[in-house]
Amino acid sequence: MAAMASVPEAPAIPGVQHVYSGKVRDLYAYPDGRLLFVASDRISAYDWVLSTTIPDKGRVLTAMTEWWFEQLSDIPNHWLSSEVPDVVAGRAMVTQPLDMFRVECVARGYLAGSGLVDYRAQGSICGVDLPSGLVEGSRLPQPIFSPAAKANLGDHDENIDFDAVVGMIGPADAGELRRLTLEIYARAEAIARDRGLLLADTKFEFGRESRSQTIVLADEVLTPDSSRFWPADQWRPGYKQPSFDKQYVRDWLTSPESGWSTEANEPPPPLPDDVVDRTRNKYIEAYERLTGRVF
């Protein structure tokens, strides 16, 4: 397991009980079983939760997720209400409890990230063979389902092939997760493209509603934390693409200025103010370009 800075203790919220904290989100339970899904301003990079937060990041993630749920309203999702305790107003949702699948459902339409690493090594991604000659940023012949097994906090999710998903959850559920992932990606990619953004890849999480047995879209959806958005007018295959995410953070951490190495077994240093400001502005720009709303 990779070393990772501990997640700060989640604040107590009257009327709900803390259940779990991840790298960014805190989860609480109401007495009636509903969940309070809170997006913090924490940011992670290279398997570490940084000591520096990004102001308003949790509000942007929550607002963007709710906007996407509105655009995809015919897809069952876990969002019940935005009426939340005042202390987390604007950065939390009331959601339904689900039996979650331990599968990260990743859709890729372009070559980037771990998909690029796998393609360079073996000419395929998660068992899906791809044409030779593709480069960083290439558009794939068609979007692919490239799942990953969910890791424990601090570990890397492990890319797996479709047969492994079948082995984990059975053929019927595996097929439905693949179908939903690719359908949602195709619809979101078209929406983003209309707004001048390319949706290079994204990950979804799904769970099952216990009474109806319906498979439900959960977690955050199509945000800069879970997706790669690129400005369409700057797309240049063969080069690293500018993106609307925490790239400023990654770039600074790996620069000589930070004095830190990804191989170090110690936490990264605090982020300088200019990196914080530029990262915050990128998250807000992504929200405003997608939704047409002013943050």
C-alpha positions in Angstrom: 0.0 0.0 0.0 1.3 3.4 -0.9 2.0 5.8 1.9 -0.6 8.5 2.2 -1.3 11.4 4.5 -4.2 10.7 6.8 -7.6 12.2 6.0 -8.6 14.9 8.4 -11.2 13.9 10.9 -14.7 14.7 9.5 -16.6 17.4 11.4 -19.5 16.4 13.6 -22.9 17.4 12.0 -26.0 17.5 14.2 -28.6 14.9 13.3 -26.4 12.6 11.3 -23.7 10.0 12.1 -20.3 9.9 10.4 -19.9 6.7 8.5 -16.8 7.0 6.2 -14.3 9.5 4.8 -12.5 9.1 1.5 -9.9 11.3 -0.1 -12.4 14.0 -0.9 -15.8 13.0 0.4 -17.3 12.5 3.8 -20.3 10.2 4.3 -22.9 10.5 7.0 -26.1 8.6 7.8 -29.5 9.8 8.9 -31.5 7.8 11.4 -33.9 6.8 8.6 -31.1 5.3 6.5 -30.7 8.1 4.0 -27.1 9.3 3.5 -25.5 12.8 3.6 -22.9 12.9 0.8 -20.4 15.8 1.5 -17.7 17.0 -0.9 -14.9 18.6 1.0 -12.3 21.1 -0.3 -9.6 18.4 0.1 -7.4 17.5 -2.9 -5.3 14.5 -3.5 -2.4 13.7 -5.8 -0.1 10.8 -6.2 -2.0 8.8 -3.6 -1.6 11.5 -1.0 -4.3 13.8 0.6 -2.6 17.2 0.6 -2.5 19.4 3.6 -3.6 22.3 1.5 -7.3 22.6 0.5 -8.8 24.3 -2.7 -11.4 26.8 -1.6 -14.9 26.1 -3.1 -13.8 22.8 -4.7 -16.5 20.9 -2.8 -19.2 23.3 -3.9 -18.1 23.1 -7.5 -18.1 19.3 -7.4 -21.5 19.1 -5.9 -23.1 21.7 -8.2 -21.6 20.0 -11.3 -22.8 16.6 -10.1 -26.4 17.9 -9.6 -26.4 19.6 -13.0 -25.3 16.3 -14.7 -28.0 14.4 -12.8 -30.5 16.9 -14.2 -29.2 16.3 -17.8 -29.4 12.6 -17.3 -32.6 12.5 -15.4 -33.9 9.3 -17.1 -30.9 7.4 -15.6 -31.7 6.3 -12.1 -29.4 8.0 -9.6 -28.9 8.2 -5.9 -29.7 12.0 -5.5 -32.7 12.7 -3.3 -32.4 16.3 -2.2 -30.2 19.3 -1.8 -31.8 20.3 1.5 -28.9 19.7 3.8 -27.6 21.0 7.2 -26.5 24.6 7.0 -22.9 23.7 7.9 -22.5 21.9 4.6 -24.9 23.9 2.5 -23.9 24.0 -1.2 -21.5 21.1 -0.9 -23.6 18.2 0.1 -26.5 16.0 -1.2 -29.0 13.8 0.5 -28.7 10.4 -1.2 -30.3 7.0 -1.0 -28.3 4.0 0.4 -27.2 1.5 -2.1 -25.3 -1.8 -2.2 -22.3 -0.6 -4.1 -20.4 -2.5 -6.8 -16.7 -2.7 -6.1 -16.0 -1.8 -9.7 -14.8 1.6 -11.1 -16.7 1.8 -14.4 -14.3 3.8 -16.7 -15.2 4.9 -20.2 -12.4 6.1 -22.5 -12.9 8.0 -25.7 -9.4 9.3 -26.0 -5.9 7.9 -25.1 -4.6 9.3 -21.8 -3.6 8.5 -18.3 -3.3 4.8 -17.3 -4.9 3.9 -20.6 -2.0 5.4 -22.5 0.5 3.6 -20.3 -1.3 0.2 -20.9 -1.5 0.9 -24.6 2.2 1.7 -25.0 3.0 -1.5 -23.1 0.7 -4.0 -24.8 -1.3 -2.3 -27.5 -4.5 -2.8 -25.6 -6.5 -1.4 -22.6 -8.2 -3.8 -20.2 -8.2 -6.5 -22.8 -9.6 -4.3 -25.6 -7.2 -4.4 -28.6 -6.6 -1.0 -30.2 -5.0 -0.1 -33.6 -1.3 0.6 -33.7 0.0 4.1 -34.2 -2.1 5.9 -31.7 -0.5 8.7 -29.7 -1.2 10.6 -26.5 -4.5 12.3 -26.9 -5.7 10.2 -29.9 -9.4 9.7 -30.3 -10.2 6.0 -30.1 -12.1 4.3 -32.9 -15.0 4.0 -30.5 -15.3 4.5 -26.8 -14.3 1.6 -24.7 -15.2 0.2 -21.2 -12.1 -0.1 -19.2 -13.0 -1.1 -15.7 -10.9 -1.1 -12.5 -11.1 -3.0 -9.3 -11.7 -0.5 -6.4 -8.7 -0.3 -4.1 -8.5 0.6 -0.5 -7.8 4.2 0.5 -4.3 5.0 -0.6 -3.9 2.2 -3.1 -4.2 2.4 -6.8 -7.3 1.1 -8.5 -6.2 -1.9 -10.6 -7.2 -2.0 -14.3 -9.0 -5.2 -15.1 -10.7 -6.7 -18.1 -14.4 -7.4 -18.7 -14.0 -11.1 -17.8 -12.7 -10.1 -14.4 -15.8 -8.0 -13.8 -17.9 -11.0 -14.8 -16.0 -13.1 -12.2 -16.7 -10.5 -9.5 -20.4 -9.7 -10.1 -21.7 -12.1 -12.7 -22.4 -11.8 -16.4 -25.8 -10.0 -16.2 -24.6 -7.2 -13.9 -21.3 -6.9 -15.6 -23.1 -6.4 -19.0 -25.4 -3.9 -17.6 -22.6 -1.8 -16.0 -20.8 -1.8 -19.3 -23.9 -0.8 -21.2 -24.8 2.0 -18.7 -21.2 3.3 -18.6 -20.9 3.6 -22.4 -24.4 5.1 -22.8 -23.8 7.8 -20.2 -20.4 8.5 -21.6 -21.7 8.9 -25.1 -24.5 11.3 -24.0 -22.1 13.3 -21.7 -19.5 13.5 -24.4 -22.0 15.0 -26.9 -23.2 17.6 -24.3 -19.6 18.6 -23.4 -18.6 18.8 -27.1 -21.5 21.3 -27.7 -19.9 23.5 -25.1 -16.4 23.3 -26.5 -15.0 20.6 -24.3 -13.8 17.1 -25.0 -14.6 14.4 -22.5 -11.5 12.3 -22.8 -12.5 9.7 -20.1 -14.5 9.4 -17.0 -15.4 7.0 -14.2 -18.7 6.1 -12.8 -19.8 4.2 -9.7 -23.0 2.2 -9.5 -25.0 0.5 -6.7 -28.1 -1.6 -6.4 -31.2 -0.3 -4.6 -32.2 -3.1 -2.2 -36.0 -3.1 -2.7 -36.3 -2.7 -6.4 -33.0 -4.3 -7.3 -32.5 -1.4 -9.8 -28.9 -0.5 -10.7 -28.4 3.2 -9.8 -25.8 5.8 -10.7 -24.0 7.0 -7.6 -21.2 9.1 -6.2 -20.0 12.2 -8.0 -20.6 12.3 -11.7 -18.6 13.9 -14.6 -16.6 16.4 -12.5 -13.0 17.4 -13.0 -12.1 15.0 -10.2 -13.6 12.0 -12.0 -13.1 13.0 -15.6 -10.7 14.5 -18.1 -12.1 17.5 -19.8 -10.0 19.1 -22.5 -10.7 22.4 -24.4 -11.7 21.2 -27.9 -10.0 24.1 -29.7 -6.6 23.2 -28.1 -6.7 19.4 -28.8 -3.4 18.3 -30.4 -2.9 14.5 -30.6 0.7 13.6 -29.8 1.0 16.1 -27.0 -0.1 16.4 -23.4 -3.5 18.1 -23.5 -4.4 21.1 -21.3 -7.1 20.0 -18.9 -9.7 21.2 -16.4 -8.5 19.3 -13.3 -5.7 19.3 -10.7 -2.9 19.3 -13.3 -1.5 22.5 -11.8 -1.1 20.6 -8.5 0.6 17.6 -10.1 2.9 19.8 -12.2 4.0 21.8 -9.2 4.6 18.7 -7.0 6.9 17.2 -9.6 8.8 20.4 -10.3 12.1 21.3 -8.7 10.4 24.2 -6.9 8.5 21.8 -4.6 11.6 19.9 -3.5 9.4 16.7 -3.3 9.5 13.4 -5.2 6.7 11.0 -6.0 9.0 8.3 -4.7 9.3 10.0 -1.3 7.8 8.3 1.6 6.7 11.5 3.2 3.8 13.9 2.6 4.0 16.6 -0.2 4.7 20.2 1.0 1.9 22.7 1.2 0.8 24.2 -2.1 1.8 27.8 -2.9 -1.0 30.4 -3.2 -0.7 30.8 -6.9 -1.2 27.0 -7.5 -4.2 27.0 -5.2 -5.7 30.0 -7.1 -5.1 28.6 -10.5 -6.5 25.2 -9.6 -9.6 26.8 -8.0 -10.2 28.9 -11.2 -9.9 25.8 -13.4 -12.6 23.9 -11.5 -14.9 27.0 -11.7 -14.2 27.5 -15.4 -15.1 23.9 -16.1 -18.4 24.3 -14.2 -19.3 27.6 -15.9 -18.4 26.3 -19.4 -20.4 23.2 -19.0 -23.5 24.6 -17.3 -23.6 28.1 -18.7 -24.2 29.3 -15.2 -22.1 31.7 -13.1 -20.6 30.0 -10.1 
